[in-house]
Amino acid sequence: MSELSIYRVMIENALDAFFLTKPDGTILDANAAACTMFGYSLEEFKIAGRKGIIDSASPGLASFLEERKQKGKIICELIGVKKNGEKFPIWVSSVIFKEEGQEEKTFTIIQDITERKRKEQELLTSEANMRMILDNTDELFIIIDKDLNILNFNKATEEKSKQLLGVPFQKGKSILESAQPERVPLLKQLYADVLQGAVRRSTVEIPRIHNNPKVVVDIRYGPIYSNGEIVGAIINVRDVTETKIKEEELLRTNERFFYAAKATNDAIWDWDIQQNKVFRVGDGLSNIFGYDKEDAAKDDDFWINRVHPDDLSSMISKREQILNHTNELYWEDEYRFKKADGAYAHVFDKGYIIRDEKGSPVRMIGTTQ
């Protein structure tokens, strides 16, 4: 087989469309892939010419043809037109050549890039959606490379980094420049761990900056993978100042509640209505009724089981009425309760009802005398 025949076999079995044309666009020859791609036979190609398979509205077509005329070759993206009129994106590589004693010809390779363009659009859409999500969250997201340089960040980072961390972030700068000096050694080790595949979390208190109050942030560090390899890290910063303040307030409230319980002889109880769990504090249960509060906590029906049988139905009915058929915030009742020694005590029970936004009771805190 001659060298020319070998080339012909290769071209006929190629997946891309191959064309031999005159500079004016007349098609002289085309391979099987070209016929499949555009839907023409070879004879029909010769009639259609370049104008029949390239959309005249392709952006930059005239300048591309002029460039090929001047430089002898072009590589560009155009719009192809099939025999049935369907248009599709194509990647074109075209070169002008001239054999001795013959007129100029053009050799052109065309690829159908429909699938590639679809994937590019999906990627752009996906990236745009992700950017929209990240730019509409209050949390800070920062992406760094393996050298700890900042590559990108979301809108919240741009707007709040100085407020939350004391310094603005800048692309291209080291993430360590935004850290408190005393934390740099710790962060270097932390980032080394993350770039080896670890996930780390920390809670950091940022001191007062100018007139701004102190800020507490929760920071998550995680590796970023590409093709199975770690190429950087993503840092998520969440402002938890308000949460921490509420936790501290709750701790102080619970502490006051505990000491108030210690200062009274009443039996103090806290009933989680939805879970039917009762938490008891202070020494009232032991001092008045002779029961250990730890033992009482083991039995969800500890109290009900010790109400005098003649009073039980009335007590439950009244409590049920107040809790579930009114919007009242207080319940109170008098009944008899069996003490540890077997004797019955007359008690006055009163509770404050906590309701959810729908008015349903979720918790009741009270005292028994």
SEMAR-673214 format. One line per field, with one value per residue (C-alpha): residue number from 1; x, z, y. Coordinates in Angstrom, 1 decimal. Last residue first. Example, Ala and Ser with C-alpha at 12.3 -4.5 7.8 and 13.67 -1.06 7.14 Angstrom:
BEGIN
k: (2; 1)
u: (13.7; 12.3)
w: (7.1; 7.8)
v: (-1.1; -4.5)
! end
This chain:
BEGIN
k: (369; 368; 367; 366; 365; 364; 363; 362; 361; 360; 359; 358; 357; 356; 355; 354; 353; 352; 351; 350; 349; 348; 347; 346; 345; 344; 343; 342; 341; 340; 339; 338; 337; 336; 335; 334; 333; 332; 331; 330; 329; 328; 327; 326; 325; 324; 323; 322; 321; 320; 319; 318; 317; 316; 315; 314; 313; 312; 311; 310; 309; 308; 307; 306; 305; 304; 303; 302; 301; 300; 299; 298; 297; 296; 295; 294; 293; 292; 291; 290; 289; 288; 287; 286; 285; 284; 283; 282; 281; 280; 279; 278; 277; 276; 275; 274; 273; 272; 271; 270; 269; 268; 267; 266; 265; 264; 263; 262; 261; 260; 259; 258; 257; 256; 255; 254; 253; 252; 251; 250; 249; 248; 247; 246; 245; 244; 243; 242; 241; 240; 239; 238; 237; 236; 235; 234; 233; 232; 231; 230; 229; 228; 227; 226; 225; 224; 223; 222; 221; 220; 219; 218; 217; 216; 215; 214; 213; 212; 211; 210; 209; 208; 207; 206; 205; 204; 203; 202; 201; 200; 199; 198; 197; 196; 195; 194; 193; 192; 191; 190; 189; 188; 187; 186; 185; 184; 183; 182; 181; 180; 179; 178; 177; 176; 175; 174; 173; 172; 171; 170; 169; 168; 167; 166; 165; 164; 163; 162; 161; 160; 159; 158; 157; 156; 155; 154; 153; 152; 151; 150; 149; 148; 147; 146; 145; 144; 143; 142; 141; 140; 139; 138; 137; 136; 135; 134; 133; 132; 131; 130; 129; 128; 127; 126; 125; 124; 123; 122; 121; 120; 119; 118; 117; 116; 115; 114; 113; 112; 111; 110; 109; 108; 107; 106; 105; 104; 103; 102; 101; 100; 99; 98; 97; 96; 95; 94; 93; 92; 91; 90; 89; 88; 87; 86; 85; 84; 83; 82; 81; 80; 79; 78; 77; 76; 75; 74; 73; 72; 71; 70; 69; 68; 67; 66; 65; 64; 63; 62; 61; 60; 59; 58; 57; 56; 55; 54; 53; 52; 51; 50; 49; 48; 47; 46; 45; 44; 43; 42; 41; 40; 39; 38; 37; 36; 35; 34; 33; 32; 31; 30; 29; 28; 27; 26; 25; 24; 23; 22; 21; 20; 19; 18; 17; 16; 15; 14; 13; 12; 11; 10; 9; 8; 7; 6; 5; 4; 3; 2; 1)
u: (-45.3; -44.6; -42.8; -43.0; -41.5; -43.7; -42.5; -43.7; -47.4; -48.9; -49.6; -48.7; -45.5; -44.5; -45.8; -44.0; -46.3; -45.5; -46.3; -48.0; -48.6; -50.1; -49.7; -51.6; -49.2; -50.0; -48.1; -46.2; -42.8; -41.5; -44.4; -47.7; -49.2; -52.7; -54.2; -54.2; -53.8; -52.1; -51.5; -50.1; -49.6; -53.1; -53.8; -56.6; -57.6; -54.3; -52.4; -55.3; -57.7; -55.0; -54.0; -57.6; -58.1; -54.9; -55.6; -59.3; -58.3; -55.5; -57.3; -59.0; -56.0; -53.7; -50.8; -47.8; -47.9; -48.3; -45.1; -42.7; -44.3; -41.1; -39.2; -35.4; -35.5; -37.1; -34.0; -31.8; -34.2; -33.9; -37.3; -38.2; -41.2; -40.3; -36.5; -35.9; -38.1; -37.0; -33.3; -32.7; -33.2; -35.6; -35.7; -38.9; -39.1; -42.3; -40.5; -43.1; -43.9; -40.3; -41.2; -38.9; -39.4; -38.7; -39.7; -40.1; -37.6; -35.9; -32.3; -30.9; -33.6; -32.5; -28.9; -29.8; -32.0; -29.3; -26.8; -29.3; -29.7; -26.0; -25.5; -28.4; -26.8; -23.5; -25.1; -27.0; -23.8; -22.1; -25.0; -24.8; -21.1; -21.3; -20.1; -19.2; -15.9; -15.6; -12.1; -11.5; -8.1; -5.7; -4.9; -5.4; -5.2; -8.0; -8.7; -9.0; -9.5; -10.0; -9.1; -11.1; -10.9; -13.9; -13.9; -16.4; -16.2; -16.5; -16.5; -15.5; -17.4; -16.5; -15.4; -11.7; -11.3; -12.4; -10.6; -11.4; -12.5; -11.7; -13.6; -11.7; -12.4; -10.1; -10.5; -7.5; -6.4; -2.6; -3.3; -5.5; -2.6; -0.2; -2.9; -3.2; 0.6; 0.9; -2.2; -0.6; 2.6; 0.5; -1.8; 0.3; 0.5; -3.3; -4.2; -5.0; -1.4; -1.5; -3.9; -1.0; -1.8; -2.8; -6.4; -6.9; -8.7; -9.6; -8.2; -9.8; -11.3; -15.1; -15.4; -12.4; -13.7; -17.3; -17.8; -15.3; -15.9; -19.6; -19.2; -17.4; -13.6; -11.0; -7.3; -5.8; -2.2; -1.5; 1.1; -1.2; -3.8; -6.4; -10.2; -12.1; -15.8; -17.4; -20.9; -23.7; -24.9; -26.1; -22.7; -22.2; -25.5; -25.0; -21.4; -22.7; -25.4; -22.9; -20.4; -23.2; -24.3; -20.7; -20.2; -23.4; -22.5; -19.0; -20.6; -23.0; -20.2; -18.2; -21.2; -21.8; -18.1; -18.4; -14.9; -13.9; -10.6; -9.8; -7.3; -7.5; -6.2; -4.1; -3.7; -1.3; 2.2; 3.9; 1.5; -0.2; -1.4; -4.0; -4.7; -7.9; -8.6; -12.3; -14.1; -17.8; -21.0; -24.3; -27.1; -29.8; -30.9; -31.6; -28.3; -26.4; -25.2; -22.0; -21.4; -17.8; -14.9; -11.4; -8.0; -6.7; -4.1; -2.3; -1.4; -3.1; -5.8; -6.4; -6.8; -9.2; -11.3; -11.3; -12.2; -15.2; -16.4; -16.0; -19.3; -21.0; -23.8; -22.8; -23.5; -20.9; -22.2; -23.9; -21.5; -18.5; -19.8; -23.4; -22.9; -19.6; -21.0; -24.0; -21.6; -19.8; -23.1; -24.5; -25.7; -23.3; -21.6; -22.0; -20.7; -17.8; -17.0; -16.9; -14.2; -14.6; -13.3; -13.4; -15.6; -15.8; -15.2; -13.4; -10.0; -10.7; -11.6; -10.3; -12.4; -11.9; -14.6; -13.4; -13.8; -11.0; -11.5; -11.5; -8.6; -6.4; -7.3; -6.5; -3.1; -2.3; -3.3; -0.9; 1.9; 1.4; 0.0)
w: (99.2; 95.6; 93.1; 89.4; 85.9; 83.0; 79.5; 76.0; 76.2; 72.7; 72.0; 68.4; 68.9; 71.7; 75.3; 78.6; 81.6; 85.1; 87.8; 91.2; 93.6; 97.1; 99.1; 101.8; 103.0; 103.1; 105.4; 103.9; 105.3; 101.9; 101.6; 99.8; 98.2; 98.8; 96.6; 96.0; 92.5; 90.5; 86.8; 85.3; 81.7; 80.5; 76.8; 77.5; 76.4; 76.5; 79.6; 81.8; 81.0; 81.3; 84.7; 86.0; 84.7; 86.2; 89.6; 89.6; 88.6; 91.2; 94.3; 95.6; 94.6; 96.7; 94.5; 94.8; 91.3; 89.6; 91.2; 90.2; 86.8; 84.8; 87.3; 87.4; 88.3; 91.6; 92.6; 91.9; 93.8; 97.0; 98.7; 102.3; 101.5; 102.8; 103.2; 100.4; 97.7; 98.9; 98.6; 95.5; 91.9; 90.1; 86.4; 85.2; 81.8; 79.9; 76.6; 75.3; 78.8; 79.9; 83.6; 85.8; 89.5; 92.8; 96.1; 98.5; 101.3; 99.6; 99.4; 97.5; 94.8; 94.4; 94.1; 91.2; 89.5; 89.7; 88.2; 85.5; 84.7; 84.6; 82.3; 80.1; 79.9; 78.9; 76.3; 75.0; 74.7; 72.9; 70.4; 69.8; 69.1; 66.9; 63.7; 61.2; 59.3; 56.7; 55.4; 52.2; 51.5; 48.7; 45.8; 47.6; 44.9; 43.8; 40.5; 42.4; 46.2; 48.6; 52.2; 55.2; 57.9; 60.0; 62.0; 64.8; 65.5; 68.7; 68.4; 70.9; 70.7; 68.0; 69.1; 68.0; 67.7; 70.8; 70.9; 68.5; 70.4; 68.4; 68.2; 66.3; 63.8; 61.8; 58.9; 58.0; 54.4; 54.4; 53.4; 56.6; 58.8; 57.3; 57.7; 61.5; 61.9; 60.4; 62.3; 65.7; 64.8; 63.6; 66.6; 68.6; 65.6; 65.3; 61.9; 58.7; 57.4; 57.8; 54.9; 52.6; 50.0; 46.4; 46.9; 49.8; 53.0; 55.2; 58.8; 62.2; 62.1; 62.4; 61.3; 58.9; 57.3; 57.1; 53.6; 51.5; 53.5; 53.1; 49.3; 48.9; 48.8; 46.3; 45.8; 49.2; 49.5; 51.9; 49.7; 49.0; 47.7; 49.7; 49.4; 51.9; 52.8; 55.4; 56.6; 56.1; 53.1; 49.9; 48.1; 48.7; 47.1; 44.2; 43.7; 43.8; 41.2; 39.0; 39.3; 38.4; 35.5; 34.2; 34.6; 32.8; 30.1; 29.7; 29.7; 26.9; 25.0; 25.1; 24.0; 21.0; 20.1; 16.6; 15.3; 11.9; 10.1; 7.0; 4.2; 1.8; -1.8; -3.8; -7.5; -8.9; -10.5; -7.2; -4.6; -2.6; 1.0; 3.0; 6.5; 8.5; 12.1; 13.0; 16.2; 15.7; 17.5; 16.1; 13.7; 12.4; 8.9; 7.8; 5.8; 8.9; 9.6; 11.6; 13.8; 14.3; 16.8; 15.6; 14.5; 11.4; 8.7; 5.8; 7.6; 5.4; 3.7; 7.0; 8.8; 6.2; 6.6; 10.4; 10.1; 7.9; 10.3; 13.5; 15.0; 12.8; 11.0; 7.7; 9.2; 7.8; 6.0; 2.9; 2.6; 2.5; -0.5; -0.9; -4.4; -3.7; -0.3; -2.1; -4.2; -1.1; 0.6; 3.1; 6.7; 8.4; 10.9; 9.0; 5.7; 7.5; 9.3; 5.9; 4.5; 2.3; -1.1; -3.5; -1.5; -3.1; -0.4; -2.4; -1.1; -2.8; -0.6; 1.0; 4.0; 7.0; 9.6; 12.9; 14.0; 11.7; 9.7; 6.3; 7.2; 8.3; 5.1; 2.9; 4.7; 4.0; 0.4; 0.0; 1.5; -1.0; 0.0)
v: (23.2; 22.1; 24.4; 24.9; 24.8; 23.7; 22.8; 22.3; 23.5; 24.2; 27.9; 27.7; 29.7; 27.3; 27.4; 27.6; 27.0; 28.3; 25.8; 25.6; 22.7; 23.1; 19.9; 18.0; 15.3; 11.6; 9.2; 6.3; 7.2; 8.3; 10.8; 10.2; 13.2; 14.8; 17.5; 21.2; 22.7; 25.4; 26.0; 29.2; 30.4; 30.2; 29.6; 27.1; 23.6; 21.7; 22.8; 24.1; 21.3; 18.6; 20.0; 20.0; 16.4; 15.1; 16.6; 15.4; 11.8; 11.7; 13.0; 9.8; 7.7; 10.0; 11.1; 8.8; 7.1; 10.5; 11.8; 9.0; 8.4; 9.0; 6.9; 7.2; 10.9; 10.0; 8.0; 11.0; 13.3; 11.3; 11.1; 12.2; 14.3; 17.8; 17.7; 15.2; 16.8; 20.3; 19.7; 21.7; 20.7; 18.3; 17.5; 15.8; 14.0; 13.6; 14.1; 16.6; 17.9; 18.6; 19.2; 21.3; 20.7; 22.6; 21.0; 24.0; 24.5; 27.4; 28.7; 25.7; 26.2; 29.8; 28.6; 26.3; 28.8; 31.4; 28.9; 28.0; 31.7; 32.2; 29.2; 30.4; 33.9; 32.3; 30.1; 33.1; 35.1; 32.1; 31.9; 35.6; 35.5; 32.4; 34.1; 31.4; 31.0; 28.3; 27.7; 25.7; 24.0; 23.4; 21.0; 17.7; 15.0; 12.6; 14.3; 17.6; 17.6; 20.5; 19.9; 21.1; 23.8; 24.8; 28.0; 29.0; 32.7; 34.7; 38.5; 41.2; 44.4; 47.0; 50.4; 49.9; 46.2; 44.2; 40.8; 37.9; 34.8; 31.6; 28.4; 25.6; 22.9; 20.6; 18.2; 16.1; 15.3; 16.0; 19.6; 19.8; 18.6; 21.2; 23.8; 23.0; 23.0; 26.4; 27.6; 26.7; 28.6; 31.6; 31.8; 34.3; 36.6; 36.9; 35.6; 37.6; 37.5; 33.7; 33.4; 34.4; 37.1; 36.4; 37.5; 39.9; 39.4; 42.3; 42.4; 42.5; 39.0; 39.6; 43.3; 43.1; 39.9; 41.1; 42.6; 40.6; 37.5; 37.8; 38.2; 34.9; 34.1; 33.3; 32.2; 33.1; 31.9; 29.0; 27.5; 24.5; 26.9; 28.8; 29.1; 31.3; 31.0; 33.4; 32.7; 35.2; 33.4; 35.0; 35.1; 31.4; 30.5; 32.8; 31.5; 27.9; 28.7; 30.5; 27.5; 25.1; 27.2; 27.6; 23.9; 23.0; 25.5; 23.9; 20.5; 21.5; 23.2; 20.0; 17.9; 20.2; 20.4; 18.7; 18.8; 20.1; 19.6; 21.7; 21.4; 24.4; 24.4; 26.7; 26.1; 23.6; 23.7; 22.8; 22.0; 24.8; 24.8; 26.8; 25.6; 25.1; 24.1; 24.5; 23.7; 23.3; 24.5; 23.2; 24.3; 22.1; 22.9; 19.3; 19.3; 20.3; 23.8; 24.4; 27.4; 28.6; 28.2; 29.0; 27.8; 29.6; 29.1; 30.7; 33.9; 36.5; 34.4; 32.5; 35.9; 37.1; 34.0; 34.5; 38.1; 37.2; 34.5; 36.6; 35.4; 32.7; 34.4; 32.9; 29.5; 27.1; 24.0; 25.4; 28.4; 26.1; 24.2; 22.9; 21.4; 19.6; 18.5; 16.9; 14.8; 13.7; 12.7; 15.2; 14.6; 17.1; 14.9; 11.6; 13.0; 14.6; 11.4; 9.6; 11.8; 14.9; 16.0; 19.0; 21.4; 24.9; 27.5; 30.2; 28.9; 25.6; 22.7; 19.5; 18.6; 16.3; 15.7; 14.3; 10.6; 9.4; 6.2; 7.8; 10.0; 7.0; 5.0; 8.0; 8.5; 4.8; 5.2; 8.1; 6.2; 3.4; 0.0)
! end
